[in-house]
Amino acid sequence: MNPTSDLFRKFGLGEDILAALARKGFEEPSPIQEKTIPMLLEGKTDLIAQAQTGTGKTAAFGLPLIELLKPRAGHVQALVLTPTRELAIQVAEEINSLKGDRKLEIVPIYGGQAFSEQLRRLKRGVDIVVGTPGRVIDHINRKTLKVGGISHMILDEADEMLNMGFIEDVETILEATPQEKRVLMFSATMPDRIRNLAERFLRDYKLITVAKENPTVALTDQIYFEVAERDKFEALCRIIDMEPDFYGLIFMRTRVETETMGNRLVSRGYSASFLHGDISQAQRLNILESFRRKRINILAATDVAARGLDIQDLTHVINFALPHDPESYVHRIGRTGRAGKGGTAITFVTPSEYRKIGFIERVARTEIRREKLPSVQDIIELKTRRIQDGIEEIIGKEDYIKYIPLADKLLGETDPLTILASMLKLSFQDELDESNYNEIRKPAPENHGKARLFIAKGKVDGMTLKGILDLIRSKVKIDSRQIRDIQIYERFSFVNVPLAEAEQILTTFRKTQRKGKPPLVVKAKPARKK
């Protein structure tokens, strides 16, 4: 019997769900799953779970939903709200992968995706909708999403929805759904506004908490490099070559990418392999055995294939592609920095993904610092030092005695410098040849700067977080996540936006400004030095 099944069977989950868990590599319930799943399956009360990203909370609410909901009920039975479209997609995919043979339809809906495609899927019949607050409200208002039959509503990353100004939208959705529904709220922190929301909309709720700190994350040095997609492989090779004892996992998005990466690394001369869901169990075991014994020191893998891996002493985790959501990021980097040892997590970020790093930092409550890729000269210098150190170590140990006769013979025929250079060439081949490395071009510039804007409306004008967002978005097409650090005072407000969007906002409001009236939105003046 699969040990995974035994550990999850005690919850009363069906055999098809247990089989899905085993396929995904779940070994044992996480603390949040241990506390939450039985409570959701057995009780009728509402629930607040205070847990950080990376604790396994999607499965904590997803598994009970799958077990409790009636397949093909003919109406939407559960609604999951998330702060971002990336998280909506990830949650929907995770629940889909856990449902086993259950005939449940799970659909993500979010801004930026064609409305017609979402409408087509909703009309076909859906059991669980995972969506962002704004797009969910759009569908409710258009009556394309009927929420009258909802029995469960989940607020995922509730505090982040508050930070992004969506809390009024969340309240609107809660009011539009049946009063007798069950509400489950997951939040890393419990600010007053979230507590007030709970008091207003949750009934006799229970509060559960899990440990606040992930020790593996605390011990992991987290770095990101901004690099164009075309140069990622070259950047990876430079990083590996800068670390003499590199022993790491490289996370890829798809099976094809994983296999391609493993083969490219082998062609480049590295001891590498790959792991994905299409590999047989026998192959998987052989690859893992080679990796554990360090016969190979680099393993490219998908998230699913790497789930449940217990590999000690990993020095590096490389996110070759940025994870879809913060929880995946935390799970990935938790592979290193284990057992009290340090490790390094490196993420490659393309210019267009730059802002997602900030979102991951906020939600995962961690710091990821930006660094510059090593130059070819840096690598050659480092390799030269290693060769020199190795020779000095052999001399120090006098581990050369048996080669003295050959050396004496060679010295009688050729000058010492030529002999030594030839021996180095024989031992290290083209290790010090700069042409081994391709040029990495600087990514196309994207302005990462921020602009502070002054808005001539405040609390006396009825301004709220949502009001500020709606005011700006009514004039300019901009993602709410790009409007940050909102401060609302009595008669005015401030926001931070990227420089490029700031110019667009200022231009648009200037065009709509009434004659004789002061501008509504202007660039804020620098704070005076005291």
C-alpha positions in Angstrom: 0.0 0.0 0.0 1.3 3.5 -0.8 2.5 5.3 2.3 1.0 8.5 1.0 -2.5 6.9 1.0 -2.1 5.8 4.6 -1.2 9.3 5.8 -4.1 11.0 4.0 -6.6 8.1 4.3 -7.2 9.0 7.9 -9.0 12.1 6.7 -11.7 10.0 5.0 -10.7 11.1 1.4 -11.8 8.9 -1.5 -9.5 6.3 -3.1 -9.4 8.3 -6.4 -8.2 11.4 -4.5 -5.6 9.3 -2.6 -4.4 8.0 -6.0 -4.1 11.5 -7.4 -2.1 12.6 -4.3 0.3 9.6 -4.8 0.8 10.5 -8.4 1.7 14.0 -7.5 4.2 12.8 -5.0 2.5 14.0 -1.8 4.2 12.1 1.1 2.5 13.5 4.2 0.1 16.3 5.1 1.6 19.7 5.9 0.7 21.3 9.3 -2.0 23.5 7.7 -3.5 20.4 5.9 -3.4 18.4 9.1 -5.4 21.0 10.9 -7.7 22.2 8.2 -8.8 19.1 6.2 -10.6 17.3 9.1 -12.3 20.5 10.2 -13.6 21.2 6.8 -14.8 17.6 6.1 -16.4 17.1 9.5 -17.7 20.5 10.7 -20.1 23.1 9.4 -18.4 26.2 10.9 -16.6 28.9 9.0 -12.8 29.0 9.2 -9.9 31.4 9.2 -6.5 29.8 8.6 -3.5 32.1 9.4 -0.7 30.6 7.3 2.1 31.8 5.2 2.5 31.1 1.5 4.3 27.8 0.9 2.5 25.9 3.6 0.3 23.8 1.2 -2.9 25.7 1.8 -4.3 25.1 -1.8 -4.6 21.4 -1.0 -5.8 22.3 2.5 -9.0 23.7 1.1 -9.0 22.0 -2.4 -9.1 18.4 -1.1 -12.2 19.0 1.1 -13.9 20.8 -1.7 -13.3 17.9 -4.1 -14.6 15.4 -1.5 -17.7 17.4 -0.5 -19.0 18.8 -3.8 -21.5 16.9 -5.9 -20.1 16.3 -9.5 -22.1 17.9 -12.3 -24.6 19.6 -9.9 -25.7 21.9 -12.7 -24.6 25.1 -10.9 -21.5 26.8 -9.4 -21.0 25.2 -6.0 -17.8 26.9 -4.8 -16.1 30.2 -5.5 -12.4 30.8 -4.8 -11.1 34.4 -4.8 -7.4 35.2 -5.4 -5.6 38.5 -5.7 -3.9 37.8 -9.0 -4.6 36.0 -12.3 -1.4 34.0 -11.9 -2.6 32.7 -8.6 -6.1 32.0 -10.0 -4.6 29.9 -12.8 -2.3 28.0 -10.4 -5.1 27.3 -7.8 -7.4 26.0 -10.6 -4.6 23.8 -12.0 -3.8 22.4 -8.5 -7.4 21.6 -7.7 -7.8 20.0 -11.1 -4.7 17.8 -10.5 -6.1 16.6 -7.2 -9.7 15.7 -8.2 -8.9 12.2 -9.4 -11.8 10.7 -11.3 -14.3 13.2 -9.9 -16.4 14.8 -12.7 -15.9 18.3 -11.4 -15.4 21.3 -13.7 -12.9 23.9 -12.4 -12.5 27.1 -14.3 -10.3 30.2 -13.6 -11.6 33.6 -14.6 -9.5 36.8 -14.5 -8.8 40.1 -16.3 -6.7 40.0 -19.4 -8.4 36.8 -20.8 -11.0 37.0 -23.5 -14.4 37.5 -21.9 -16.0 35.4 -24.6 -13.8 32.4 -23.8 -14.8 32.6 -20.1 -18.4 33.0 -21.0 -18.3 29.8 -23.2 -16.8 27.8 -20.4 -19.2 29.1 -17.8 -22.2 28.3 -20.0 -20.9 24.7 -20.4 -21.4 24.1 -16.7 -18.9 24.7 -13.8 -18.6 23.4 -10.3 -15.7 25.5 -8.9 -14.8 29.0 -10.1 -11.4 30.4 -9.2 -11.2 34.1 -10.0 -9.9 37.6 -9.3 -12.4 39.9 -7.6 -12.8 42.4 -10.5 -13.5 39.8 -13.1 -15.9 37.9 -10.8 -17.9 41.1 -10.2 -18.0 41.7 -14.0 -19.6 38.3 -14.5 -22.0 38.6 -11.6 -23.2 42.0 -12.9 -23.6 40.6 -16.4 -25.4 37.6 -14.9 -23.0 35.3 -16.7 -21.9 34.0 -13.3 -24.8 32.8 -11.2 -23.8 32.6 -7.5 -27.1 31.7 -5.9 -26.2 28.0 -5.5 -22.8 28.5 -3.9 -22.2 26.5 -0.7 -18.5 27.3 -0.2 -16.5 30.5 -0.7 -12.7 30.7 -0.2 -10.7 33.9 0.2 -7.2 33.0 -0.7 -4.4 35.5 0.3 -7.1 37.8 1.9 -4.5 40.2 3.3 -2.9 40.6 -0.2 -6.4 41.4 -1.6 -6.6 44.1 1.0 -3.2 45.4 0.1 -4.1 45.6 -3.6 -7.3 47.5 -2.9 -9.8 44.7 -3.7 -11.4 44.4 -0.2 -14.6 46.4 -1.3 -14.9 44.0 -4.3 -14.6 41.1 -1.9 -17.3 42.5 0.3 -19.6 43.0 -2.7 -19.1 39.4 -3.8 -19.8 38.1 -0.3 -23.0 40.1 -0.2 -24.1 38.7 -3.6 -23.7 35.1 -2.5 -26.1 33.1 -0.2 -26.0 33.9 3.5 -25.9 30.2 4.5 -22.7 29.5 2.5 -19.5 28.3 4.3 -16.7 30.9 4.2 -13.0 29.9 4.5 -10.4 32.6 4.7 -6.7 32.1 4.3 -4.4 35.0 5.3 -0.8 35.3 6.3 -1.5 38.3 8.5 -4.7 39.6 10.3 -4.9 43.4 10.0 -7.9 45.1 11.5 -9.7 45.3 8.1 -9.5 41.6 7.7 -10.8 41.0 11.2 -13.7 43.3 10.6 -14.5 41.4 7.4 -14.5 38.1 9.3 -16.8 39.5 12.0 -19.2 40.8 9.4 -19.4 37.8 7.0 -18.2 34.7 8.9 -20.4 32.8 11.3 -19.0 31.3 14.6 -15.7 30.9 12.8 -12.7 29.0 14.1 -9.2 30.4 13.8 -6.2 28.1 13.2 -2.6 29.0 12.8 0.6 27.4 11.7 4.2 28.2 12.4 5.0 31.7 11.0 8.6 31.0 9.8 9.8 28.6 7.2 13.3 27.8 8.4 14.5 26.6 5.0 13.6 29.9 3.5 15.3 31.8 6.3 18.5 29.9 5.6 18.4 30.3 1.8 20.2 33.1 0.1 17.7 34.4 -2.5 19.0 36.1 -5.7 17.6 37.0 -9.0 19.2 37.9 -12.3 17.5 39.9 -15.0 18.2 38.2 -18.3 16.6 38.0 -21.7 14.9 34.7 -22.5 17.4 34.0 -25.3 20.4 34.2 -22.9 19.1 32.2 -19.9 21.0 29.0 -20.8 24.3 30.9 -21.1 23.6 32.6 -17.8 22.9 29.2 -16.2 26.3 27.8 -17.4 28.1 30.8 -16.0 26.5 30.3 -12.6 27.3 26.6 -12.6 30.9 27.3 -13.6 31.3 29.8 -10.8 30.4 27.2 -8.2 33.0 24.3 -7.9 30.7 22.2 -5.8 27.4 23.0 -7.6 24.7 20.4 -6.7 21.3 21.6 -7.7 17.8 21.4 -9.1 16.7 23.4 -12.1 13.0 24.0 -12.2 11.4 24.1 -15.6 7.7 24.8 -16.6 7.0 21.9 -19.0 8.1 18.3 -19.6 9.5 19.2 -23.0 11.6 22.1 -21.6 12.8 19.8 -18.8 14.1 17.2 -21.2 15.6 19.8 -23.5 17.4 21.3 -20.6 18.9 18.0 -19.4 20.1 17.2 -22.9 21.6 20.7 -23.5 23.5 20.5 -20.2 25.0 17.0 -21.1 26.0 18.3 -24.5 27.8 21.2 -22.8 29.8 18.7 -20.8 27.9 18.7 -17.4 26.9 15.7 -15.4 23.1 16.2 -15.7 19.8 14.5 -16.2 16.1 15.4 -16.1 12.9 14.3 -14.4 9.3 14.7 -15.5 6.0 13.0 -15.3 6.4 10.8 -18.4 9.4 9.0 -17.0 8.8 5.5 -15.8 9.1 4.7 -12.2 12.2 2.5 -12.8 13.9 5.3 -14.7 12.9 7.8 -12.0 14.5 5.6 -9.3 17.7 5.2 -11.3 18.0 8.9 -11.9 17.4 9.8 -8.3 19.9 7.2 -7.1 22.5 8.7 -9.4 21.6 12.2 -8.2 21.8 11.2 -4.5 25.2 9.6 -5.0 26.3 12.7 -6.9 27.2 10.7 -10.0 25.2 13.5 -11.6 25.1 16.9 -9.9 22.5 18.7 -11.9 18.8 17.7 -12.3 16.3 19.5 -14.4 12.7 18.9 -13.2 9.1 20.0 -13.3 7.3 21.0 -10.1 5.2 17.9 -10.1 8.2 15.6 -10.7 10.2 17.2 -7.9 7.3 17.1 -5.3 8.3 14.8 -2.4 11.9 14.6 -3.3 14.1 14.4 -0.2 17.6 15.3 -1.4 20.1 16.4 1.2 22.9 18.9 0.8 21.6 20.7 -2.3 23.6 23.8 -2.8 21.4 25.5 -5.4 17.8 25.7 -6.7 17.5 27.5 -10.0 14.2 28.9 -11.2 14.9 28.9 -14.9 11.4 30.3 -15.4 9.7 32.4 -12.8 7.1 30.4 -10.9 3.4 31.2 -11.5 2.7 32.0 -7.9 4.5 32.7 -4.5 3.5 29.3 -3.1 5.4 27.5 -5.9 8.4 29.7 -5.3 8.5 28.9 -1.6 8.1 25.2 -2.3 10.9 25.3 -4.8 13.5 27.2 -2.7 12.6 25.0 0.3 14.6 22.2 -1.4 17.8 23.9 -0.3 18.9 25.3 3.0 17.7 22.2 4.8 18.9 20.6 8.1 20.4 23.9 9.3 22.6 24.3 6.2 22.6 27.3 3.9 21.7 27.2 0.3 21.2 29.5 -2.7 18.0 30.0 -4.7 18.5 31.8 -8.0 15.7 33.0 -10.2 16.0 34.2 -13.8 13.7 37.1 -14.6 13.0 38.6 -18.0 12.4 42.4 -18.2 8.6 41.8 -18.7 8.5 39.7 -15.5 10.2 42.3 -13.3 7.2 43.4 -11.3 6.2 39.8 -10.5 9.3 39.5 -8.3 7.9 42.2 -6.1 4.6 40.4 -5.7 6.4 37.2 -4.8 8.5 39.0 -2.2 5.4 40.6 -0.6 3.3 37.5 -0.4 6.1 35.1 0.5 7.4 37.7 3.0 10.9 37.3 1.9 13.7 39.3 0.3 15.1 38.5 -3.2 18.1 40.6 -4.1 19.2 41.5 -7.6 22.7 40.7 -8.7 24.8 41.0 -11.8 25.8 38.0 -13.8 29.5 37.0 -13.7 31.5 38.0 -16.7 33.6 35.6 -18.8 36.7 37.2 -17.3 35.4 36.5 -13.8 34.9 32.8 -14.6 38.3 32.4 -16.3 40.0 34.1 -13.3 38.2 31.8 -10.9 39.1 28.7 -12.9 42.7 29.8 -13.0 42.8 30.2 -9.2 41.3 26.7 -8.8 43.9 25.1 -11.0 46.7 26.9 -9.1 45.2 25.9 -5.7 45.0 22.3 -6.9 48.6 22.2 -7.9 49.7 23.8 -4.7 47.7 21.3 -2.7 49.5 18.4 -4.5 52.9 19.9 -3.8 52.0 20.4 -0.2 51.0 16.8 0.2 53.9 15.5 -1.9 51.4 13.5 -3.9 53.6 13.6 -7.0 56.5 11.2 -6.1 55.6 8.4 -8.6 55.7 11.0 -11.5 59.2 12.2 -10.8 61.0 9.8 -13.2 58.7 10.9 -16.1 59.2 14.6 -15.1 63.0 14.1 -15.1 62.9 12.5 -18.5 60.7 15.3 -20.0 63.0 18.0 -18.5 66.0 16.5 -20.2 64.2 17.0 -23.6 62.2 20.2 -23.3 62.2 23.5 -21.4 60.2 23.5 -18.1 57.7 26.2 -19.1 56.7 24.3 -22.3 56.3 21.1 -20.3 54.2 22.7 -17.6 51.9 24.5 -20.1 51.5 21.2 -22.0 50.6 19.3 -18.8 48.0 21.9 -18.0 46.5 21.6 -21.5 46.4 17.8 -21.1 44.7 18.1 -17.8 42.3 20.9 -18.4 41.8 21.0 -22.1 39.9 24.2 -23.1 38.8 25.1 -19.6 40.4 28.5 -19.8 39.2 29.3 -23.4 36.9 32.4 -23.3 35.3 31.3 -26.6 33.5 28.5 -24.6 31.1 31.3 -23.5 28.7 33.1 -25.6 28.0 36.8 -25.3 25.1 37.8 -23.0 23.5 40.9 -24.2 21.9 43.4 -21.9 18.1 42.9 -21.8 16.1 45.5 -23.6 15.6 48.3 -21.1 12.4 48.6 -19.1 12.1 51.5 -16.8 11.8 50.1 -13.3 11.5 53.5 -11.7 8.4 54.7 -9.8 6.7 58.0 -9.9 4.8 59.5 -6.9 1.5 61.1 -8.0 -0.6 63.6 -6.1 -4.4 63.2 -6.3 -6.5 66.2 -5.3 -9.2 64.1 -3.6 -9.2 62.6 -0.1 -11.4 61.2 2.6 -13.8 64.2 2.6 -14.5 63.4 -1.1 -15.3 59.8 -0.1 -12.0 58.4 -1.5 -11.2 54.8 -0.6 -8.6 52.3 -1.8 -11.1 51.0 -4.4 -12.1 54.6 -5.2 -8.5 55.5 -6.1 -8.1 52.4 -8.2 -11.4 53.0 -10.0 -10.5 56.7 -10.6 -7.2 55.9 -12.3 -8.5 52.9 -14.2 -11.5 54.8 -15.5 -9.1 56.9 -17.5 -6.1 54.6 -18.2 -5.8 50.9 -18.8 -3.5 49.8 -16.0 -3.2 46.7 -13.9 -4.3 47.4 -10.3 -1.1 45.7 -9.0 0.9 48.5 -10.6 -0.8 51.1 -8.4 1.0 50.8 -5.1 1.6 52.6 -1.7 -1.8 54.3 -1.7 -2.1 56.9 1.0 -5.4 58.7 1.6 -5.5 61.9 3.6 -8.4 64.3 4.4 -8.3 66.3 1.2 -5.7 64.6 -1.0 -4.1 61.2 -1.7 -0.8 59.8 -3.0 0.0 56.7 -5.1 3.1 55.1 -6.6 3.0 53.9 -10.2 5.7 52.9 -12.8 7.2 55.8 -14.7 5.9 54.8 -18.0 2.3 54.5 -16.7 2.7 57.7 -14.8 3.2 59.7 -18.0 0.2 58.1 -19.5 -2.0 58.9 -16.4 -0.8 62.5 -16.3 -1.4 63.0 -20.0 -4.9 61.5 -19.9 -6.0 63.5 -16.9 -4.5 66.7 -18.4 -6.6 66.2 -21.5 -9.8 65.8 -19.5 -9.1 68.7 -17.2 -11.8 71.4 -17.1 -10.8 74.9 -18.0 -10.1 77.1 -14.9 -10.0 74.1 -12.6 -6.8 72.9 -10.9 -5.5 69.5 -12.2 -6.9 66.5 -10.4 -3.7 64.4 -10.8 -0.1 65.8 -10.9 3.4 64.6 -10.1 4.0 64.9 -6.4 6.6 67.3 -5.2 9.7 65.8 -3.5 9.5 65.7 0.2 11.2 68.6 1.9 14.4 67.8 3.8 14.1 68.6 7.5 
